[in-house]
Amino acid sequence: EFKPDLPEGLNGLGVVARTRGDLARARGCFERAVRAAPAFAEGHANLGETLLALDRPGAAEAELRAALAIDPDLADARQNLARALVARGLADPARRRDAWARARRELLHVLESDPARAAAHHDLAFLEYADGRWEAAERGYRRAVELAPRSHEAQHGLCVSLVRLGRCAEAARACERCLELAPGAAACEKSLRGARSCE
Protein backbone atom coordinates (compact mmCIF):
# COMPACT_ATOMS: atom_id res chain seq x y z
CA GLU A 1 0.00 0.00 0.00
CA PHE A 2 2.79 2.45 0.88
CA LYS A 3 5.12 1.44 -1.97
CA PRO A 4 3.19 -0.40 -4.72
CA ASP A 5 6.33 -1.17 -6.76
CA LEU A 6 8.46 -2.58 -3.95
CA PRO A 7 10.12 -5.60 -5.68
CA GLU A 8 10.47 -7.66 -2.51
CA GLY A 9 6.81 -7.07 -1.64
CA LEU A 10 5.65 -8.03 -5.13
CA ASN A 11 7.87 -11.10 -5.00
CA GLY A 12 6.38 -12.08 -1.64
CA LEU A 13 2.85 -11.68 -2.98
CA GLY A 14 3.83 -13.87 -5.93
CA VAL A 15 5.14 -16.59 -3.64
CA VAL A 16 1.89 -16.53 -1.63
CA ALA A 17 -0.20 -16.71 -4.82
CA ARG A 18 1.88 -19.60 -6.16
CA THR A 19 1.55 -21.45 -2.85
CA ARG A 20 -2.22 -21.06 -3.14
CA GLY A 21 -2.15 -22.43 -6.69
CA ASP A 22 -2.97 -19.10 -8.36
CA LEU A 23 -0.26 -19.24 -11.01
CA ALA A 24 -1.71 -16.42 -13.12
CA ARG A 25 -1.61 -13.99 -10.18
CA ALA A 26 1.84 -15.23 -9.18
CA ARG A 27 3.13 -14.62 -12.69
CA GLY A 28 1.74 -11.08 -12.68
CA CYS A 29 3.39 -10.29 -9.34
CA PHE A 30 6.77 -11.66 -10.41
CA GLU A 31 6.59 -9.80 -13.74
CA ARG A 32 5.92 -6.54 -11.88
CA ALA A 33 8.79 -7.28 -9.49
CA VAL A 34 11.37 -7.73 -12.27
CA ARG A 35 10.05 -4.70 -14.18
CA ALA A 36 10.53 -2.63 -11.02
CA ALA A 37 14.01 -4.12 -10.41
CA PRO A 38 15.54 -5.79 -13.49
CA ALA A 39 18.55 -6.96 -11.44
CA PHE A 40 16.35 -8.79 -8.89
CA ALA A 41 17.62 -12.35 -9.35
CA GLU A 42 15.07 -13.98 -7.03
CA GLY A 43 12.21 -12.34 -8.93
CA HIS A 44 13.50 -13.71 -12.24
CA ALA A 45 13.98 -17.15 -10.66
CA ASN A 46 10.44 -17.19 -9.27
CA LEU A 47 9.00 -15.98 -12.56
CA GLY A 48 10.90 -18.73 -14.38
CA GLU A 49 9.63 -21.40 -11.98
CA THR A 50 6.06 -20.14 -12.41
CA LEU A 51 6.34 -20.08 -16.21
CA LEU A 52 7.61 -23.66 -16.06
CA ALA A 53 4.56 -24.64 -13.99
CA LEU A 54 2.41 -22.91 -16.64
CA ASP A 55 4.02 -25.14 -19.30
CA ARG A 56 6.00 -22.31 -20.91
CA PRO A 57 9.50 -23.86 -20.89
CA GLY A 58 11.00 -21.44 -23.45
CA ALA A 59 9.93 -18.35 -21.52
CA ALA A 60 10.92 -20.06 -18.25
CA GLU A 61 14.38 -20.77 -19.61
CA ALA A 62 14.90 -17.10 -20.49
CA GLU A 63 13.92 -15.92 -16.99
CA LEU A 64 16.01 -18.59 -15.26
CA ARG A 65 19.04 -17.67 -17.35
CA ALA A 66 18.46 -14.01 -16.41
CA ALA A 67 18.42 -14.99 -12.72
CA LEU A 68 21.65 -17.00 -13.06
CA ALA A 69 23.38 -14.20 -14.96
CA ILE A 70 22.75 -12.00 -11.92
CA ASP A 71 23.44 -14.67 -9.28
CA PRO A 72 25.09 -17.88 -10.56
CA ASP A 73 24.73 -19.53 -7.13
CA LEU A 74 20.92 -19.80 -7.18
CA ALA A 75 20.64 -23.60 -7.00
CA ASP A 76 16.84 -23.63 -7.37
CA ALA A 77 17.08 -21.52 -10.52
CA ARG A 78 19.70 -23.87 -11.98
CA GLN A 79 17.60 -26.94 -11.12
CA ASN A 80 14.55 -25.33 -12.74
CA LEU A 81 16.60 -24.36 -15.80
CA ALA A 82 17.49 -28.04 -16.18
CA ARG A 83 13.79 -28.91 -15.90
CA ALA A 84 12.91 -26.33 -18.54
CA LEU A 85 15.49 -27.90 -20.85
CA VAL A 86 14.07 -31.38 -20.18
CA ALA A 87 10.57 -30.08 -20.97
CA ARG A 88 11.79 -28.50 -24.20
CA GLY A 89 13.44 -31.78 -25.17
CA LEU A 90 10.23 -33.69 -24.50
CA ALA A 91 8.27 -31.22 -26.64
CA ASP A 92 10.75 -31.21 -29.53
CA PRO A 93 12.31 -34.65 -30.22
CA ALA A 94 14.53 -33.19 -32.97
CA ARG A 95 16.30 -31.00 -30.38
CA ARG A 96 16.06 -33.42 -27.48
CA ARG A 97 19.65 -34.62 -27.51
CA ASP A 98 21.06 -31.09 -27.27
CA ALA A 99 18.49 -29.88 -24.71
CA TRP A 100 19.04 -32.89 -22.47
CA ALA A 101 22.83 -32.62 -22.70
CA ARG A 102 22.53 -29.03 -21.47
CA ALA A 103 20.10 -30.14 -18.74
CA ARG A 104 22.58 -32.79 -17.61
CA ARG A 105 25.36 -30.17 -17.38
CA GLU A 106 23.16 -27.89 -15.27
CA LEU A 107 22.23 -30.73 -12.89
CA LEU A 108 25.86 -31.79 -12.49
CA HIS A 109 26.69 -28.17 -11.71
CA VAL A 110 23.99 -28.15 -9.02
CA LEU A 111 25.40 -31.34 -7.50
CA GLU A 112 28.93 -29.90 -7.42
CA SER A 113 27.76 -27.29 -4.95
CA ASP A 114 25.09 -29.41 -3.22
CA PRO A 115 25.81 -33.15 -3.46
CA ALA A 116 22.89 -33.96 -1.14
CA ARG A 117 20.22 -32.36 -3.34
CA ALA A 118 17.73 -35.19 -3.84
CA ALA A 119 15.84 -33.44 -6.65
CA ALA A 120 18.98 -33.14 -8.78
CA HIS A 121 19.75 -36.86 -8.33
CA HIS A 122 16.13 -37.63 -9.26
CA ASP A 123 16.22 -35.51 -12.42
CA LEU A 124 19.55 -36.95 -13.53
CA ALA A 125 18.16 -40.44 -12.98
CA PHE A 126 15.21 -39.56 -15.21
CA LEU A 127 17.61 -38.59 -18.01
CA GLU A 128 19.52 -41.86 -17.54
CA TYR A 129 16.27 -43.83 -17.62
CA ALA A 130 15.06 -42.01 -20.74
CA ASP A 131 18.37 -42.89 -22.44
CA GLY A 132 18.02 -46.58 -21.53
CA ARG A 133 20.82 -46.60 -18.98
CA TRP A 134 18.92 -48.60 -16.37
CA GLU A 135 21.81 -49.21 -13.95
CA ALA A 136 22.72 -45.52 -13.81
CA ALA A 137 19.04 -44.65 -13.41
CA GLU A 138 18.67 -47.12 -10.54
CA ARG A 139 21.72 -45.62 -8.78
CA GLY A 140 20.38 -42.09 -9.19
CA TYR A 141 16.87 -42.93 -8.00
CA ARG A 142 18.27 -44.92 -5.08
CA ARG A 143 20.39 -41.92 -4.03
CA ALA A 144 17.32 -39.67 -4.31
CA VAL A 145 15.38 -42.10 -2.10
CA GLU A 146 18.19 -42.13 0.47
CA LEU A 147 18.21 -38.33 0.59
CA ALA A 148 14.42 -37.88 0.44
CA PRO A 149 12.82 -41.07 1.76
CA ARG A 150 9.33 -39.52 1.66
CA SER A 151 9.49 -38.75 -2.08
CA HIS A 152 7.01 -41.02 -3.84
CA GLU A 153 8.41 -39.81 -7.20
CA ALA A 154 11.86 -41.12 -6.29
CA GLN A 155 10.36 -44.42 -5.07
CA HIS A 156 8.46 -44.75 -8.35
CA GLY A 157 11.61 -44.09 -10.37
CA LEU A 158 13.47 -46.69 -8.34
CA CYS A 159 10.65 -49.17 -8.94
CA VAL A 160 10.59 -48.79 -12.74
CA SER A 161 14.36 -48.86 -13.07
CA LEU A 162 14.52 -52.06 -10.99
CA VAL A 163 11.87 -53.63 -13.22
CA ARG A 164 14.04 -52.80 -16.25
CA LEU A 165 16.95 -54.53 -14.54
CA GLY A 166 14.82 -57.62 -13.82
CA ARG A 167 15.09 -57.10 -10.05
CA CYS A 168 11.36 -57.54 -9.66
CA ALA A 169 11.01 -58.30 -5.94
CA GLU A 170 12.97 -55.15 -5.08
CA ALA A 171 10.90 -53.22 -7.60
CA ALA A 172 7.66 -54.38 -6.00
CA ARG A 173 8.87 -53.22 -2.58
CA ALA A 174 9.75 -49.78 -4.01
CA CYS A 175 6.32 -49.49 -5.65
CA GLU A 176 4.60 -50.56 -2.43
CA ARG A 177 6.55 -47.84 -0.61
CA CYS A 178 5.49 -45.37 -3.31
CA LEU A 179 1.84 -46.23 -2.62
CA GLU A 180 2.36 -45.90 1.14
CA LEU A 181 3.62 -42.36 0.53
CA ALA A 182 1.01 -41.49 -2.11
CA PRO A 183 -2.04 -43.74 -1.72
CA GLY A 184 -3.89 -44.20 -4.99
CA ALA A 185 -1.10 -42.78 -7.18
CA ALA A 186 -1.91 -44.23 -10.61
CA ALA A 187 1.71 -44.44 -11.78
CA CYS A 188 2.71 -46.37 -8.65
CA GLU A 189 -0.25 -48.75 -8.95
CA LYS A 190 0.54 -49.44 -12.61
CA SER A 191 4.22 -50.01 -11.92
CA LEU A 192 3.43 -52.27 -8.96
CA ARG A 193 1.29 -54.46 -11.26
CA GLY A 194 4.22 -54.58 -13.70
CA ALA A 195 6.68 -55.46 -10.94
CA ARG A 196 4.48 -58.26 -9.61
CA SER A 197 3.92 -59.59 -13.12
CA CYS A 198 7.67 -59.55 -13.74
CA GLU A 199 8.27 -61.23 -10.38
Buried (B, 14 or more C-beta within 10 A) or exposed (E): EEEEEBBBBBBBBBBEBBEEEBBEBBBBBBBBBBEBBEEBBBBBBBBBBBBBBBEBBEBBBBBBBBBBEBBEEBBBBBBBBBBBBBBBBEEEEEEBEEBBEBBBEBBEBBBEEBEEBBBBBBBBBBBBBBEEBBEBBBBBBBBBBEBBEEBBBBBBBBBBBBBBBEBBEBBBBBBBBBBEBBEEBEBBBEBBEBBBEBE
